[in-house]
Amino acid sequence: MEIKNSNLEDLPEIFRLYNVATDYQKKHFPGNVWPEFDSDLITQEIKENRQQIQNLEDKIS
């Protein structure tokens, strides 16, 4: 397992994982669901090295 800073090429997978997570929250914890994240916010976090990904076997996990 490796944790590293995200890059802009990771955006589609980051949003896919956010969607998976919020779908799970809606089903199991409907009163506690993350808000929809703005792509500009995530892009800015990536540029500022404040957005990390976890890689497991060369896949974002």
GINOR-V371940 format. One record per residue. N is the residue number from 0. NEAR is the number of other ideal C-beta (glycine too) atoms within 12 Angstrom. Layout:
N,NEAR / N,NEAR
This chain:
0,12 / 1,14 / 2,13 / 3,17 / 4,18 / 5,28 / 6,20 / 7,17 / 8,12 / 9,25 / 10,26 / 11,16 / 12,22 / 13,28 / 14,23 / 15,17 / 16,24 / 17,26 / 18,18 / 19,17 / 20,20 / 21,21 / 22,16 / 23,16 / 24,17 / 25,16 / 26,12 / 27,12 / 28,13 / 29,11 / 30,7 / 31,13 / 32,18 / 33,17 / 34,10 / 35,14 / 36,21 / 37,13 / 38,17 / 39,11 / 40,19 / 41,27 / 42,21 / 43,17 / 44,23 / 45,23 / 46,16 / 47,13 / 48,13 / 49,13 / 50,29 / 51,19 / 52,27 / 53,20 / 54,17 / 55,12 / 56,9 / 57,11 / 58,14 / 59,27 / 60,16
